[in-house]
């Protein structure tokens, strides 16, 4: 499929799916989420953005983290809900 055909046919479908997923996540109001610290993050430059699982772009804002852990680019992280509108990075997730 050409790039133009993809844009005309698949992009509206992908956008609709993304809206549905976001709506479901906001309704279910999960307590924990997983994500990745983007490779573009520079440690010490401020609060790190997060690429949440299931999303295609990193967050536009940074998230606070616990003092015992310093986020690094590429880290897989666990976040917990803090209030109704933000998340706190708890720690790095290691799978092996």
C-alpha positions in Angstrom: 0.0 0.0 0.0 1.4 3.4 -0.9 2.0 6.0 1.7 -0.8 8.2 0.3 -3.2 5.3 0.4 -2.2 4.5 3.9 -2.8 8.1 4.9 -6.2 8.3 3.3 -7.4 4.9 4.4 -5.6 3.7 7.6 -4.9 7.0 9.4 -8.6 7.8 10.2 -9.0 4.2 11.5 -5.9 4.5 13.6 -7.0 7.8 15.0 -10.4 6.4 15.9 -8.8 3.4 17.6 -6.5 5.7 19.6 -9.5 7.9 20.7 -11.4 4.7 21.8 -8.4 3.4 23.8 -7.9 6.8 25.5 -11.6 7.0 26.4 -11.5 3.5 27.9 -8.4 4.2 29.9 -9.9 7.4 31.3 -13.1 5.6 32.2 -11.4 2.7 33.9 -9.1 5.1 35.7 -6.2 2.6 36.2 -4.1 2.9 39.3 -0.8 1.8 37.8 0.6 2.2 34.3 3.8 1.1 32.5 5.9 3.2 30.2 9.4 4.0 28.9 11.6 7.0 29.5 12.2 8.4 25.9 15.8 8.2 24.5 15.7 12.0 24.1 15.5 12.6 27.9 18.7 14.1 29.4 19.0 13.0 33.1 19.1 16.0 35.4 17.4 18.3 32.9 14.1 18.2 34.7 11.2 15.8 35.2 11.2 13.1 32.6 8.5 12.6 30.0 7.1 9.1 29.6 6.0 7.1 26.6 3.0 5.2 28.1 2.3 1.7 26.9 -0.3 1.8 24.1 0.6 5.3 23.1 2.6 6.5 20.1 4.1 9.7 21.4 5.8 10.6 24.7 3.9 12.7 27.1 4.2 16.5 26.7 5.0 17.0 30.3 7.4 15.5 32.9 6.5 13.3 35.8 7.8 13.3 39.3 9.8 10.3 40.6 10.8 8.9 44.0 14.2 10.0 45.4 15.6 6.5 45.5 15.4 6.1 41.7 16.8 8.4 39.0 15.1 7.8 35.6 17.4 7.2 32.6 16.7 7.1 28.9 15.3 3.7 27.8 14.2 2.7 31.3 11.0 0.8 31.5 9.1 2.3 34.5 6.1 1.7 36.7 3.9 4.7 37.5 1.2 5.0 40.1 -1.7 7.5 40.0 -1.3 10.5 42.2 -4.6 12.3 42.6 -6.8 12.5 39.6 -4.6 14.2 37.0 -1.0 13.0 37.4 1.3 10.1 37.9 4.5 9.4 39.9 7.3 7.2 38.6 7.9 4.6 41.3 10.8 2.6 39.9 12.5 0.9 37.0 11.0 -2.4 35.8 13.5 -5.2 35.2 12.2 -8.2 33.3 15.2 -10.6 33.5 
